[in-house]
């Protein structure tokens, strides 16, 4: 029962936060995308789940405008450290 309540609370937070949240797996495929992330990426969750995030949905760039997807992807670095990004 407590698990179900917490699960529903997390679902509500995920769906209604104004922050864009993109959940990716170790292969950099999108597992989930909340509505705010849909607006930021101009993608839909249904059309993005299973898609590789780098270059297909979001392109990470340095402050100088250099593509980081293949050389210094912040998503890969966060996964390696076991931290959210």
N, C-alpha and C positions, 0 to 999 in steps of 0.2 A: 504493500500500500504506500509506504513512504517513498519507495523507488518510483512509483507511478506519478506521485505528486511532484517529485523533483524533476522527473523527465518532462512533465508538462510545463513546469516553470522554465526549464532550460529551452524548451521549444518556443515558448512565448517570448523569451528574451532574444533568442536567435532571430525570430521572425519580425520583432518589433523594434529592435535597437536601431538607432540612426547610423551606427557604425557598419561599414561593409565587412562582412565575415565570409571568408572563403576557406573551406576545409579541403585540404589536399592530402593525398596519400604519398608514400615514399617514391612512387614513380611520377610524382607531380601531376597526377590526374585529379580532377575536381571530384570531390565526394559530395559536397553540399555548398550551396551559394544562397545567402539570405537576400531579401528584397533590396536592402541598401547596396549590397555588392552587385546585384543585377543592374541597378541604376548607374553605379560607378563604371562597370565594365560594358554596359550596353549589351548584356547577354541575358539569357533566361536560365534559370536553374535547370529546367527540364532539358534545355538544349546544351547545357554545359557539363552536366554530370558525366564523368567518364572521359572527358576531353583533357588533354594535356594542357596545363595552365600556361606554360611559357610559350609565347608567340601566338597561341591560338585564341586566348582570352585576355591575357594581360601580359604586357611586356615591361619588365623591370628595367629601369634606366638609372644611371648615375646622375648626379646633379649637372654633369657636363653633357648629358644626353647620350652617353654610350650604353649600348645594350648589355645587360648583365645576365641575361638568361643562360648563356652557355659558359660564361666565365666566372661569375660571382653571384649566382642567384641567391637572394636573401631567403627564399623559401627553403632551398636545399640546406643553407647554413643553419637555419632554425631547426630543421628536422635533424640534422647531425648533432646539434647541441641538445636536442630534446626540449626545445622551448617554443612557445607560440611566437609568431611574428606578425 
